[in-house]
Each structure stands twice: as C-alpha cells, then as structure tokens.
Amino acid sequence: MIATRLLVLAWGNDARGDDALGPAFCERASYVSDPPGTSTTFVDDFQLQPEHAVDVAGHDLVLFVDASRDVAGAYAFGEVLPARTAAFSTHGVAPGVVLEAFRQTYSRPPPPAFLLGIRGESFALGEPLSLRARHNLDAAVGFFALLRRRPVAEAWRAVARDRDRDPATA
C-alpha cells in the first residue's frame, strides 16, 4: 500500500546551459529508488504554468526543482506556500502560483510543497551544463535521496529549518 504520493515537478530550458538543471534533475533523480510506501511521479517542462495544478492533484507532497542564480551554495531548499500574483507572464509562473491555482481549482488546500533551487552560473543559449552546475546537480540529487527516505512534510520542514540555520550545509 502506497502511503505517500510524491510529485517532483521541474522546469528549465535545455537550450540555455544551466537552465537545464531542472529537467536534468528529473532524469537523474528518477533512478533513485522509492522507499517502501512511496510512489514518485516526475514531471518536467519548459516552464511552470497554472495548469500544472492538475499535476499536483492526487499527490501528498510536492517538490519543485529549478535552476537558480541566487543560491549561495550548491542548492537551496525551502517550503513553498500558495501565492497570488497580479501579473501574468508568458515566461511562466512561480511555484506558489501553481499552488494557488490548485486551491482555486479544487477548492481545497494544496499538498505541502517545497522548492529545491540548484545553483547555475551559465545560462547562455546553446551551451551545455557547466562543470559547476553538474557538481551542484550531483549534490542536489544526493540531498533528494536523503529527503526521499522520509517523504513527510514535517520531516522536510525540519530539514529546511536546519538548513536555514547553517548555510554551510548547502
């Protein structure tokens, strides 16, 4: 019997160097075995859209994954809450907007959700993943393997709090 249905929802552009970290994460992380009682679904896309709320449906826990220029270490991890935005962009939406779309569509709170931002440094058109990004990807997949051992929102919140106290762990 499956106790936790985990969704990993990653996005990025394979043609823009380190922006491909999200899809690369999905590919690599899909080889990490589910622990007993867990079923993981991997979805990757070019960008997030409100329609990804449909992917969130039927899951107990969500992990959003994207490349980031703003991460101090190899990766950052934190909880995501539903968020409304006054503006819509053709360049996609933030994870919180997907969760708010879920709440509006299904008239109930979304499942607990977290964001794993993987540090990228080169986003040039036509470039492959940089060497640094590949190292950061390795670290993020290793971190995910640890998270996956206890796919419970309270455990992930504790990990996020601990990482906030000690930035050297990234």
BELZI-V577452 format. One record per residue. N is the residue number from 0. RES is the residue in three letters. SS is DSSP state (H for helix, E for strand, C for the rest). PHI is phi in whole degrees, 0 to 359 (999 if undefined). NEAR is the number of other C-alpha atoms within 8 Angstrom. Layout:
n = (N/N)
res = (RES/RES)
ss = (SS/SS)
phi = (PHI/PHI)
near = (NEAR/NEAR)
This chain:
n = (0/1/2/3/4/5/6/7/8/9/10/11/12/13/14/15/16/17/18/19/20/21/22/23/24/25/26/27/28/29/30/31/32/33/34/35/36/37/38/39/40/41/42/43/44/45/46/47/48/49/50/51/52/53/54/55/56/57/58/59/60/61/62/63/64/65/66/67/68/69/70/71/72/73/74/75/76/77/78/79/80/81/82/83/84/85/86/87/88/89/90/91/92/93/94/95/96/97/98/99/100/101/102/103/104/105/106/107/108/109/110/111/112/113/114/115/116/117/118/119/120/121/122/123/124/125/126/127/128/129/130/131/132/133/134/135/136/137/138/139/140/141/142/143/144/145/146/147/148/149/150/151/152/153/154/155/156/157/158/159/160/161/162/163/164/165/166/167/168/169)
res = (MET/ILE/ALA/THR/ARG/LEU/LEU/VAL/LEU/ALA/TRP/GLY/ASN/ASP/ALA/ARG/GLY/ASP/ASP/ALA/LEU/GLY/PRO/ALA/PHE/CYS/GLU/ARG/ALA/SER/TYR/VAL/SER/ASP/PRO/PRO/GLY/THR/SER/THR/THR/PHE/VAL/ASP/ASP/PHE/GLN/LEU/GLN/PRO/GLU/HIS/ALA/VAL/ASP/VAL/ALA/GLY/HIS/ASP/LEU/VAL/LEU/PHE/VAL/ASP/ALA/SER/ARG/ASP/VAL/ALA/GLY/ALA/TYR/ALA/PHE/GLY/GLU/VAL/LEU/PRO/ALA/ARG/THR/ALA/ALA/PHE/SER/THR/HIS/GLY/VAL/ALA/PRO/GLY/VAL/VAL/LEU/GLU/ALA/PHE/ARG/GLN/THR/TYR/SER/ARG/PRO/PRO/PRO/PRO/ALA/PHE/LEU/LEU/GLY/ILE/ARG/GLY/GLU/SER/PHE/ALA/LEU/GLY/GLU/PRO/LEU/SER/LEU/ARG/ALA/ARG/HIS/ASN/LEU/ASP/ALA/ALA/VAL/GLY/PHE/PHE/ALA/LEU/LEU/ARG/ARG/ARG/PRO/VAL/ALA/GLU/ALA/TRP/ARG/ALA/VAL/ALA/ARG/ASP/ARG/ASP/ARG/ASP/PRO/ALA/THR/ALA)
ss = (C/C/C/E/E/E/E/E/E/E/E/C/C/C/C/C/H/H/H/H/H/H/H/H/H/H/H/H/H/C/C/C/C/C/C/C/C/E/E/E/E/E/E/E/E/C/C/C/C/H/H/H/H/H/H/H/C/C/C/C/E/E/E/E/E/E/E/E/C/C/C/C/C/C/E/E/E/E/E/E/C/C/C/C/C/C/C/C/C/C/C/C/C/C/H/H/H/H/H/H/H/H/H/H/H/H/C/C/C/C/C/E/E/E/E/E/E/E/E/C/C/C/C/C/C/C/C/C/C/C/H/H/H/H/H/H/H/H/H/H/H/H/H/H/H/H/H/H/H/C/C/C/H/H/H/H/H/H/H/H/H/H/H/H/H/C/H/H/H/C)
phi = (999/279/262/231/255/259/249/251/241/242/215/161/252/299/269/237/54/291/297/280/300/300/299/296/298/303/299/291/291/294/273/281/293/291/287/306/86/234/231/249/248/251/228/232/211/292/203/282/224/305/297/293/302/294/294/293/303/85/242/261/207/232/238/272/224/208/286/214/269/264/275/286/258/292/201/229/219/196/281/242/245/303/215/265/226/279/247/244/238/285/263/95/229/279/305/298/291/298/294/293/297/299/300/290/287/256/53/204/294/286/292/303/221/223/240/250/262/254/294/238/229/232/241/287/298/84/271/277/301/287/302/298/297/296/294/295/298/304/296/293/294/298/297/298/300/290/300/293/295/226/280/227/305/297/294/292/298/297/297/298/296/296/292/295/284/230/296/290/279/279)
near = (3/8/6/12/13/14/15/13/12/15/14/15/10/8/10/13/16/14/17/15/15/15/13/9/13/14/8/9/10/8/6/7/5/9/7/5/9/12/9/9/8/10/9/11/9/7/10/12/8/9/8/9/12/7/8/12/7/6/11/10/14/14/12/12/14/14/14/10/7/5/11/8/10/13/14/12/10/9/10/10/8/12/8/7/6/4/4/7/6/4/5/9/12/7/11/11/13/16/13/12/11/16/12/8/7/6/7/7/6/10/9/11/12/11/14/13/12/18/15/15/9/10/10/7/7/7/10/8/12/11/6/8/14/9/9/13/13/8/10/13/11/8/8/9/10/8/9/9/7/8/12/8/9/6/9/11/10/8/8/11/8/8/11/7/6/7/8/5/6/9)
